[in-house]
Every structure is written in C-alpha cells, then in structure tokens.
Amino acid sequence: MTNTELHKQGLLLFAEILTRQPEEIRLFTSSAMCRDASRALQEAVSSPVLAVAAEALRAISAFLRKDHQSSLPVQYRALRALLEAMLSRCMEFSQTPLNRRSLGHACSRNLEKATLRKGKFLLSTLEGFRNACRLAVEFQGEPSAQENPFTAPSAEKEDTLEAFSEFLLSACDSLCIPMMMRYSEETTHPNLMEVFLSILHSLFVIVPHMKVKFSRKLADASFIRLTLELKARFCSGQSHSSLNQVCSSFLYYMCLNLLFAPEKTESLSQEELPAVSEFLQHGLPHISSRTPESLAFLSDRQHVEVAARQRQYCILLLFYLAHIHDDRFVPDAELCVAVQSFLLSLQDQGECPPPVVCKAAIYLLAVCQDKDCALGEAVVSAIRKCLEGTSDLRLVYTHHPLLLRLFLVCPGLMGRFGHRVLELWFSWEESGYENLDDDSSPGRTVFPANFAALFQMLRSMPSVLLILLDLVYSSPVDTAHKVLIVLRAFLRENEDIEVGGLIRGHFLLILQRLLVEYGASPSGASGNLPLLLNLLSSLQLRTESEQELDSMAMKLLHQVSKLCGKCSPADVDILQPSFNFLYWSLHRTTPSSQKRAAAVLLSNTALIELLEKMLALTWTEADSSPRTALLCSAWLLTASFSAQQNSGNLQVHQTLSVELNQVLKALSFPKKSALLSAAILRFLRTALQQSFSSAFVAWVPSGGQPLSAPEDDVLAPLGTSQVLSLLIGLQNLLVQKDPLLSQACIGCLEALLDYLHARSPDVALHVASQPWNRFLLFTLLDSGENAFLRPEILRLMTLFVQYRSSGILSREEVALILQGAALADLSTLSKDTLQALHGFLLQVQRIGLLNDNNMTQTLQASLEGLCSRTFPAQPVFQDMLYPFLHLGASTWATSPRP
C-alpha cells in the first residue's frame, strides 16, 4: 500500500486500539504476534513521509505498555530495533536543514513553524522512549520477564531485561540527550523538558549499577544548572507544578547518587542519609529562584526558620556539587560572601548543620575566596564551631589544594585542624608519587599541580614540615609513605630553605618517644619507624660541606646508634637507614667532630656486637638476599670505625672479630653483588693501610687453615699464597669493568702493594710485575675510545710505573698515553680523572721515563691549574662509598672523602 492517508488512518486506528484495550484482556496472545506488530511499527516510523512517521510514534507509545508486551518470552531484541528506528528517524528529522532563502516575516513564521514541528516530533519520540523506560521499570519486579527462558546457555544474552536496560541508557546518552540539547538552543518547552527529565530520572532506577557514573556525566554536562534554570523560568509560584516535581525528583536522586559515591570526598554515611534526604525532599520543590535571588536568600542573617534553613541547605549543596563538577555558574566573589553570611547565621542561632552541609560550605569558601584577602575572625570562629560539632573531620573534607591552603594559612584553623587535614590530603592524593621520588634531575622536575601547590605552601610556611614529620610517625603506613616521598622531594628541590635544625629537633623528640615506647624491641615498632629513619637519612644528605656536629646532631647520633644496638640483623628496614645516617654523620663533618662522633659510636658495645653478627652473615647469605645492601653498609661502617679509631687513638670498649681467610675467600670467589664486593674491599683496604694492627678489629684464624711457610712470617698475617690469590681476585673483579667496583679494587691494590713494599720490596715488585697484569691492562684499555682516561685505569698504570714494571707498561707506551692526554680536552674530564692523570704524570716524572720535557711540563701546568681550581684541598684517590636507602632499594655513590 502506498496511499499516505491510508497509512495514517491505519496507524491512527492501531494506536486507538492499543490505547483503549483493557489491561486485563491481552491483545497479543503470543510473542510472535507482538514481534510482528513491532516490525510493522518499525517500518512505519522509518517512513520518509513525516505525517506517517508522526502517527507511528503515537502508536509506538501506546504499544510500549506492559500488558501488550507480557507474552513470554518478551521480545527485547525486537523492542530494541523498534526504538533504534524511532530514534534514528527523529535524529534524521531534527537535522533537516531549514529553508532560509525567504526573507521578512514570512521567513520568521516559517522558522517558528519548523521549530514547532521539530518540537512535536521530538516530544512524541521522547514519550515513546519514556514508555519504554517505564516498561523496563515494571518488568524489574517480574522474574519471568527478566530473561528469555528459551535462550541457549551459550548464546549471547541479548534477549534479557538487563541488556535492554543498558541499551536504554546508551541510547539516551548518545541520542536523546544530544537531540534535546540541540533543540534547547532554539527554544525550550516545559512539557518537552518534563518528559526528558522524567526519562533521566527513570534511568537511575533502570540501570542502578550505572547510576553514579551517569549522574557524574550529567553533572559534568551542567545539568544541575540546566534544571535550576528550568525551575526559575517556569516553576515560580504554582505554575507548571508537574515540571517542578519532575525537576525536584531528578535533582534529589542525582544529588544522592553524587553524594554516595563522590570522587574527591568521603561518601555520605547511612547515619547522615535520613537528615540529608529530609532537607532535600522538603527544600528542592521550593527552590525556583534565579541565581542572584538564591545568593540573597543564602545570605539572609535574620532569624531563619526550619523550612527556610532546609532550602538554604539545598541551595548550598547544589552549588557545591556543581562546583565539584566544574560547573561554576555562580560568581566566586558573590558566592564567597553568601557562604560567609550563612556560616555566621548558623553561629548566631547556635546551629550545627549536617556534616555534608558543613563540607559544602567550607569547600565553597576555600575555592571561591580571594587569595589576597584573609577571612575575618568571626568567620574563622564560625568554621571552628561547625568543625568541632563534627565527629570526624573526614566527613567534611573535600580533596582540593585550595581547601588545604585555607586550613594552613589561617592560624585559628591550622593549630586545631591542620594535622588532620594534612593527613586527609595525603590519604586522598593518589597520583604522581612515582615521579616525585625520581631524583635524576633535581631542580628541573615538573610536579603535578596538587604537589606544586603544596610545595608553595611549604616554602611560605616551613613550620608545616613539623606536622608532616608527625604524620610520618603517626599515620597509617601507606599515608606515611606518601608523606615521606613528598618531604624527600621538597627537601631535594628546595635546597635554599634551611630546615635542618627545625626538623632534627622534632625528630629527636619523636625518636626518644619511640625508644621509650618500644623499649628493648624496636622490631615491634610501627612500620613508620623505617620511614622516619629514611627521612632523617635524606635530611643528612643535604649537608654538602663539612659542618661541625652540634649538640643536637650528637644527640641524634647517640639515639640512632642506641636504636641500632637494640635491633637484630633481621630488622633490615630499621637498620639500613640508620646505618646510612651513621655513616654519613662520620664522613660529612670536620675532623674534630669525626673524632667525637666515632667515640660515641665505639662506646656502644651493643652496636659493635651487632656489626660483628652482620659481617659473619656475609659468608652464609645467598646472592639474592634482601640483606645484601645492609651487609654492604655494615662493612663500610666497620671500615669507618676502624679508620677513625686508629687515626684518633680512640678507646676501644668492644673489639670486633673478623676471619681473614673468609674475607680473602669472599674476594677470590665473589658473589653476584658488586656492591658487597666493593664494601668488603673498602674494609680490607683500611686493614692493609693499618698493617692489620687495629685495636678495634681482631683478626682470628679460620679453622683448618694450613701452616704458613717460614718466608711468610714477614708478610704476616698474610701468606704468599694468600697475596697471589687476592691479586687474582682483584684482577677478576677489575675485568668486570664496573666503575664503582673498579675504584674499590684499585684502592685495595694500592694499599696491598704499599703493605707488601713496607715488608718485602721484592714481593711487592713480584706482584706488580705479574705477566697477567699486562693482559688485564690491555683488556681494560680495549673498553672504548680514550679508555686510558678513565680514573681507575690511570691509577692502575700509576702503580705499574711506580714499581718499574716495564714488562707491563713500557716507556714507549707511557709516551703514547701522555701524548693522547695532551691532545684531549682536559676541561671536559671529571675531577677524579684529572686527579688520576695528575698523579700518573708525577709518577712518570719521578721515575724519569720521558725525555720530552716540554710536553711533560705543558701537560703538568694544565693539570695543576685545573686541579687547583676544581678541588684545591682534596687528597688524591681517597674514594669513599656512600650508601643511600631509596625507599626500599639501595643505591650507592662514590665521592672523594674530605
């Protein structure tokens, strides 16, 4: 049939039948009949003839009635296809371009008629969609209608109420809302908006698991503002009461959805729900004023009755939720004044609002306040009163840097609530921590906005650092860990701010409290203690130059060493940062302070006993032991203690026993950890420099050790075989070409040759002239262009020159090396390389290996100029290892010792 009028009349008749059919008498006795009717309507609504499609829409609205769809199984797939066709036809018509060629009043009338036709067609479409939503709600109470019982278990669940409901939400999001928003740009009809908002409201019920996400999307799209503007325009007085009711209901459920699952604050509690639900239900229907009138009403400080106060609560909450979702349709300055008046009114009447209202008021005050104007004392007092009436500050906290600033800049709020607000700030801040602790480029790190704002506050208010330090001590471990990262990053990026004295004094009090609290068992302390010690170690790293240890520093040193003495080797998290702190304290201070610090540490017999246990564990620990970094620190501390005791002739309260054979074995058959080998080498180097005569270290023989030969007596406690075994071990370690390990190996080899030369020059010469040394040297030189300018290789060649090992390094080869150095750009070399090259040149001159004095003198003058300008007072080759615990992973560095 192609007769348009016949189509229209047929659809009109079908719609009348569908509408007038009694609910108790089923029109479609089978699902097949229902499916056929759906297909016929689908074809009709897709008609290019607008009049036919419009009649089809009315029929579809009548068709989408529960009694017409109750024949099982419900044809959800057919219904979906019908709705898709209906929405597609509406979208097609709404996008039809208008004929704007005619001019004058006729053109205006035509545009009005076209807009009116579009509105009617859109209204019919939305009414049909609303009926589909109502159908989905009604079927939720009928288990038999929720799923097609004849669907195979393995088939996709398309013919289910759940799939149909999700389709309704998706279709509304992608089609209904865009069409409605486009039409609203031309004109607004209250009836149309009523149907539209009722659809949105019903979708909260139809797809409950998506109601929060849907509410957030609506809020982000300014639907709070849209609904309030509708109410102000059409619902003043008693007009359009049904629209007012739909708007109020929609706002009520959207507000609750947003409050129950907020993104930046605590969820609404079940205890708060009755009060919040009550003031929303009573207040929302009475809000129908424009924004200026709403602000004036919120600012009213006359005696406010209960009903009016509930309206104020509603207005404040709506403005708050809009602000949270970046819909700032209220001017900040005017809103700030209104909120202040509201808080003062509460204080005048002695009222304490629900926490959610207090939360909204404080947030809006924080984000809308002029940053250059401080709050008055009366307003601060009103805020305090609201907060003191709240059981937990968490209930009124919203995560935002400006809210944090409000609490930190106001002394009246800082002292009472600053600690808790900072703790809440860190508990909510989740992003960016992994980048904060990257210290690869201090001073050039780009921080997230929230952290940049916090750092700015810390710079202007250093006393806040004390609160952060308390948080590291008292907060849950995950929060304390975040605070530690932020503190480390702040201290690293703001080296110009002197906070050492401020923090160290506070830290000392905390540490003393912890020691009293946990007594003889620090391992039972909270997980925050290692974080505190990490912070103390980080703070110590800021000391770049020699500084005298004051009384505060000495007290801290004593307390940390006392803490270590109470630990067992298993307390890695406590001992690692503590050892770092002790080691750094010994080496970044003046000689007189070094002596005092070493005396304090050597008097702690419990610490010495712990170190002895730690060193003994080296021989039994597996390669991948989590204690490897701690063992490194133990060896370095022991070496430092021995060096300081020997140089200062300090009193020894407890000797430390070490098996020499085990030390040599560890270097001859090293474990995988290059760091551990480097630390043991540093210890052995100290022992060699002291000729194994330290009053602090007691060298004990190993069980089953072979008898020494008579010619070994002069080398005691070493034997010739041990010396050669050690030499081979050092050669093998050097071949690994690890820069840190190589520096430690060369330092140990220098000390070994000095030790041998003092006892038997022939043995020293024999060791330095071993043929394998030449192979080692050329293996190292083959590691890249200008490899001879690496400091460890220069130091190695200096030894061969010193001991006249011409079979290892000939006169001609020395000349070639110096020629290469003369051609190099010395200004680009590191200070270690310059020092090593200078030492090599001096040794060559001393031995008299070169005849070209001009080149030698020119090179020497250049080196001396660079050396004196770069590091005037540093002795040569006094390389030291510095361990730093980096939040669970140990990192190391080498640096010349002052």
Secondary structure as UniProt FT lines:
FT   HELIX           4..20
FT   TURN            23..24
FT   HELIX           31..45
FT   HELIX           50..63
FT   HELIX           66..68
FT   HELIX           76..94
FT   HELIX           104..139
FT   TURN            140..141
FT   HELIX           143..146
FT   TURN            149..150
FT   TURN            153..154
FT   HELIX           161..171
FT   HELIX           172..176
FT   HELIX           177..184
FT   TURN            185..186
FT   HELIX           190..206
FT   HELIX           208..210
FT   HELIX           211..220
FT   TURN            221..222
FT   HELIX           223..234
FT   TURN            237..240
FT   HELIX           241..260
FT   TURN            270..272
FT   HELIX           273..283
FT   HELIX           284..286
FT   HELIX           291..298
FT   HELIX           306..324
FT   TURN            325..326
FT   HELIX           332..348
FT   TURN            349..350
FT   HELIX           355..368
FT   TURN            371..372
FT   HELIX           377..388
FT   HELIX           393..396
FT   HELIX           401..409
FT   HELIX           411..428
FT   HELIX           433..436
FT   TURN            442..443
FT   HELIX           449..460
FT   TURN            462..463
FT   HELIX           464..474
FT   HELIX           477..493
FT   TURN            495..496
FT   HELIX           500..518
FT   TURN            519..520
FT   HELIX           522..524
FT   HELIX           528..541
FT   HELIX           551..565
FT   TURN            569..570
FT   HELIX           572..587
FT   HELIX           591..602
FT   HELIX           605..617
FT   TURN            618..620
FT   TURN            623..624
FT   TURN            626..627
FT   HELIX           628..648
FT   STRAND          656..659
FT   HELIX           660..668
FT   HELIX           674..689
FT   TURN            690..692
FT   STRAND          697..700
FT   TURN            703..704
FT   HELIX           710..715
FT   TURN            716..717
FT   HELIX           720..735
FT   HELIX           739..759
FT   HELIX           761..768
FT   HELIX           772..781
FT   TURN            782..783
FT   TURN            785..786
FT   HELIX           787..789
FT   HELIX           791..802
FT   TURN            803..804
FT   TURN            806..808
FT   HELIX           811..823
FT   HELIX           826..828
FT   HELIX           831..847
FT   HELIX           853..870
FT   TURN            872..873
FT   TURN            876..877
FT   STRAND          879..886
FT   TURN            887..888
FT   STRAND          889..896
//
